[in-house]
Amino acid sequence: MSVESLYNVSELLIATVMIGLLFLATELGYRAGLRVPLNLNDVGKSQLGTISGASLGLLALLLGFTFAMSLSRYDLRKRLVTQEASALESANLRARNLPEQEGAEIATLLRKYVDLRLEFFKPGINEEDQNRIEKETKHLQDQLWNRASASLAKDDRNVTTGLFIQSLNEAFALQNERLAAMENHVPQSVLVLLFTVAVIALGGVGYGCGLGKSRHWFSTIMFAVLLVLVITVIMDIDRPRRGFIQVNQESMTRLLKSLG
């Protein structure tokens, strides 16, 4: 499987397949348990209970571990939005101390740059638009550097221009960091392991019900549905642009309004 194969699949489809697999594993485990004779001794029942409890404990550990991984990536994306907005705001403020012509041109270019950054991180944007925006962003970066160089040639206040260039360089570096953070997902192998352990653990629960020759459908269904919901939320947090839980771009939106 490719690195992004699960990431490109609809969450609804994954959730539907998962709940089907969990129900199937529970049913197969239950039917296997029914085949065990009623005279199974207490030692055997105790061992099966220990194994079933251990598998559920392992599942809980993996859920917590995977949730922490996806949440840390989400927090990083949020933090980088604020940092990039702060760097661009500093660049705009320091551009006011540059020569009048270059300062006005830089302010106009910064407004266009922030607008492109907001457009790039819109939910649901397709790959063609991403490539177009990336090219336009690179073109604006080149223009901003050219204006900074022209200002440095005109103005003998090296500290003023140097501070502006420093803010601009920081903003451009954060652009690359945000792109890398957006492409950094929970490893697919971890998700596959989580799915596998969940199926095996539910199979063990069904097997235990089969040993008891009875089961409670409601509790079994509720457990499977809750498990799928938790896994779906984990995947949703880790899907910028695609999921329901999106990183708030309010810092960049406020910056655009102030620039306008």
C-alpha positions as CSV (number, residue, x, y, z in Angstrom):
1,M,0.0,0.0,0.0
2,S,1.1,3.5,-0.7
3,V,1.8,5.9,2.2
4,E,-1.4,7.9,1.5
5,S,-3.7,5.1,0.4
6,L,-5.8,5.2,3.6
7,Y,-5.6,9.0,3.8
8,N,-7.2,9.3,0.4
9,V,-10.1,7.0,1.3
10,S,-13.4,8.5,2.5
11,E,-13.8,8.4,6.3
12,L,-17.4,7.2,5.8
13,L,-16.3,4.2,3.8
14,I,-13.6,3.3,6.3
15,A,-16.1,3.6,9.2
16,T,-18.6,1.4,7.3
17,V,-16.0,-1.3,6.5
18,M,-14.7,-1.2,10.1
19,I,-18.1,-1.7,11.7
20,G,-18.9,-4.5,9.3
21,L,-15.6,-6.2,10.2
22,L,-16.2,-5.8,13.9
23,F,-19.7,-7.3,13.7
24,L,-18.3,-10.1,11.6
25,A,-15.5,-10.8,14.0
26,T,-17.9,-10.8,16.9
27,E,-20.3,-13.2,15.2
28,L,-17.5,-15.6,14.2
29,G,-16.1,-15.5,17.7
30,Y,-19.5,-16.2,19.2
31,R,-20.1,-19.1,16.9
32,A,-16.6,-20.5,17.7
33,G,-17.4,-20.2,21.4
34,L,-20.7,-22.1,21.0
35,R,-18.7,-25.1,19.8
36,V,-16.8,-25.4,23.0
37,P,-18.3,-28.0,25.4
38,L,-20.2,-26.9,28.4
39,N,-17.8,-28.8,30.7
40,L,-14.9,-26.4,30.1
41,N,-13.1,-26.2,33.5
42,D,-12.6,-23.0,35.5
43,V,-8.9,-22.8,34.6
44,G,-9.6,-22.7,30.9
45,K,-12.3,-20.1,31.4
46,S,-9.9,-18.0,33.5
47,Q,-7.2,-18.2,30.8
48,L,-9.6,-17.1,28.1
49,G,-10.8,-14.2,30.2
50,T,-7.3,-13.1,30.8
51,I,-6.4,-13.2,27.1
52,S,-9.6,-11.3,26.2
53,G,-8.9,-8.7,28.9
54,A,-5.3,-8.3,27.7
55,S,-6.4,-7.8,24.1
56,L,-8.9,-5.1,25.2
57,G,-6.2,-3.4,27.3
58,L,-3.9,-3.4,24.3
59,L,-6.7,-1.9,22.2
60,A,-7.2,0.9,24.7
61,L,-3.4,1.5,24.8
62,L,-3.3,1.8,21.0
63,L,-6.3,4.1,20.9
64,G,-4.7,6.4,23.4
65,F,-1.4,6.3,21.7
66,T,-2.9,7.0,18.2
67,F,-5.1,9.8,19.5
68,A,-2.1,11.5,21.1
69,M,-0.2,11.3,17.8
70,S,-3.0,12.8,15.8
71,L,-3.7,15.5,18.4
72,S,-0.1,16.5,18.6
73,R,0.0,17.0,14.8
74,Y,-3.2,19.0,15.0
75,D,-1.8,21.3,17.7
76,L,1.4,21.8,15.7
77,R,-0.7,23.0,12.7
78,K,-2.6,25.4,14.9
79,R,0.5,26.8,16.4
80,L,2.2,27.3,13.0
81,V,-0.9,29.3,11.8
82,T,-0.4,31.8,14.7
83,Q,3.4,32.0,14.2
84,E,3.1,32.6,10.4
85,A,0.5,35.4,11.0
86,S,2.8,37.0,13.6
87,A,5.8,36.9,11.3
88,L,3.8,38.4,8.4
89,E,2.4,41.1,10.7
90,S,5.9,42.0,11.8
91,A,7.0,42.2,8.2
92,N,4.1,44.5,7.4
93,L,4.9,46.8,10.4
94,R,8.6,46.9,9.5
95,A,7.8,47.6,5.9
96,R,6.4,51.0,6.9
97,N,9.9,52.2,7.8
98,L,11.2,51.4,4.3
99,P,11.3,54.0,1.5
100,E,7.8,55.1,0.6
101,Q,7.6,53.5,-2.9
102,E,9.0,50.1,-1.8
103,G,6.9,50.1,1.4
104,A,3.7,50.7,-0.5
105,E,4.5,48.0,-3.0
106,I,5.4,45.5,-0.3
107,A,2.2,46.2,1.6
108,T,0.2,45.4,-1.5
109,L,2.2,42.2,-2.1
110,L,1.8,41.1,1.5
111,R,-2.0,41.5,1.2
112,K,-2.0,39.2,-1.9
113,Y,0.4,36.8,-0.2
114,V,-1.8,36.4,2.9
115,D,-4.9,36.0,0.7
116,L,-3.1,33.2,-1.2
117,R,-2.1,31.5,2.1
118,L,-5.7,31.5,3.2
119,E,-6.9,30.1,-0.1
120,F,-4.2,27.3,0.0
121,F,-5.6,25.9,3.3
122,K,-9.2,26.0,2.4
123,P,-11.0,22.6,3.0
124,G,-11.6,20.5,0.0
125,I,-9.2,22.3,-2.3
126,N,-8.1,20.1,-5.2
127,E,-4.6,19.3,-6.3
128,E,-4.7,21.4,-9.4
129,D,-5.6,24.5,-7.4
130,Q,-2.9,23.6,-4.8
131,N,-0.2,23.6,-7.5
132,R,-1.5,26.9,-9.0
133,I,-1.5,28.6,-5.6
134,E,2.0,27.2,-4.8
135,K,3.3,28.7,-8.1
136,E,1.7,32.1,-7.4
137,T,3.0,32.0,-3.8
138,K,6.6,31.4,-5.0
139,H,6.2,34.3,-7.5
140,L,5.1,36.6,-4.8
141,Q,8.0,35.6,-2.6
142,D,10.4,36.5,-5.4
143,Q,8.7,39.9,-5.9
144,L,8.9,40.6,-2.1
145,W,12.6,39.7,-2.1
146,N,13.2,42.0,-5.1
147,R,11.5,44.9,-3.3
148,A,13.5,44.3,-0.2
149,S,16.7,44.3,-2.3
150,A,15.7,47.5,-4.0
151,S,15.0,49.1,-0.6
152,L,18.3,48.0,0.7
153,A,20.0,49.7,-2.3
154,K,18.1,53.0,-1.8
155,D,18.2,53.2,2.0
156,D,21.4,53.3,4.0
157,R,19.7,52.3,7.2
158,N,20.8,48.7,7.1
159,V,19.2,47.8,10.4
160,T,15.7,48.9,9.3
161,T,15.8,46.9,6.1
162,G,17.6,44.0,7.8
163,L,14.8,43.7,10.4
164,F,12.2,43.6,7.6
165,I,14.2,40.9,5.7
166,Q,14.4,38.9,8.9
167,S,10.6,38.9,9.4
168,L,10.1,38.1,5.7
169,N,12.6,35.2,5.9
170,E,10.8,33.8,9.0
171,A,7.4,34.0,7.3
172,F,8.7,32.1,4.2
173,A,10.3,29.5,6.5
174,L,7.0,29.0,8.3
175,Q,5.3,28.5,5.0
176,N,7.4,25.5,4.4
177,E,6.9,24.3,7.9
178,R,3.1,24.5,7.6
179,L,3.2,22.6,4.3
180,A,5.3,19.8,6.0
181,A,3.0,19.7,9.0
182,M,0.0,19.4,6.8
183,E,1.5,16.4,5.0
184,N,2.7,14.8,8.3
185,H,0.0,12.2,9.2
186,V,-0.2,9.3,11.7
187,P,1.7,6.4,10.0
188,Q,-0.6,4.2,8.0
189,S,1.0,1.1,9.6
190,V,-0.2,2.4,13.0
191,L,-3.8,2.7,11.8
192,V,-3.7,-0.7,10.2
193,L,-2.4,-2.2,13.5
194,L,-5.2,-0.4,15.4
195,F,-7.8,-1.8,13.0
196,T,-6.4,-5.3,13.4
197,V,-6.3,-5.3,17.2
198,A,-9.8,-3.9,17.3
199,V,-11.1,-6.8,15.1
200,I,-9.2,-9.4,17.1
201,A,-10.4,-7.9,20.4
202,L,-14.1,-7.9,19.3
203,G,-13.6,-11.5,18.1
204,G,-12.4,-12.4,21.6
205,V,-15.4,-10.7,23.2
206,G,-17.7,-12.7,20.9
207,Y,-15.9,-15.8,21.8
208,G,-16.4,-15.2,25.5
209,C,-20.1,-14.7,24.9
210,G,-20.2,-17.9,23.0
211,L,-18.6,-19.7,26.0
212,G,-21.4,-18.4,28.1
213,K,-24.0,-19.6,25.5
214,S,-25.6,-16.1,25.5
215,R,-24.9,-12.6,24.5
216,H,-26.4,-9.1,24.8
217,W,-26.8,-7.6,21.3
218,F,-27.3,-4.0,22.5
219,S,-24.1,-3.8,24.6
220,T,-22.1,-5.5,21.8
221,I,-23.4,-3.1,19.1
222,M,-22.8,-0.1,21.3
223,F,-19.3,-1.1,22.0
224,A,-18.5,-1.6,18.3
225,V,-20.1,1.7,17.3
226,L,-18.3,3.6,20.0
227,L,-15.0,2.0,19.0
228,V,-15.6,3.0,15.3
229,L,-16.5,6.6,16.3
230,V,-13.3,7.0,18.3
231,I,-11.2,5.7,15.4
232,T,-13.0,7.9,13.0
233,V,-12.4,11.0,15.1
234,I,-8.7,10.1,15.3
235,M,-8.5,9.9,11.5
236,D,-10.6,13.1,11.1
237,I,-8.2,15.1,13.3
238,D,-5.3,14.0,11.1
239,R,-7.0,15.1,7.8
240,P,-6.5,18.8,7.1
241,R,-8.7,20.0,4.3
242,R,-10.7,16.7,4.2
243,G,-12.2,16.1,7.6
244,F,-14.8,17.9,9.7
245,I,-12.3,19.0,12.3
246,Q,-10.2,21.8,10.7
247,V,-7.5,24.0,11.9
248,N,-8.8,27.5,12.7
249,Q,-7.3,30.1,10.3
250,E,-8.7,33.1,12.3
251,S,-5.2,34.5,12.9
252,M,-4.6,34.8,9.2
253,T,-8.1,36.1,8.5
254,R,-7.6,38.9,11.1
255,L,-4.2,39.7,9.6
256,L,-5.8,40.0,6.1
257,K,-8.5,42.4,7.4
258,S,-5.8,44.6,9.1
259,L,-3.8,44.7,5.9
260,G,-6.8,45.6,3.9
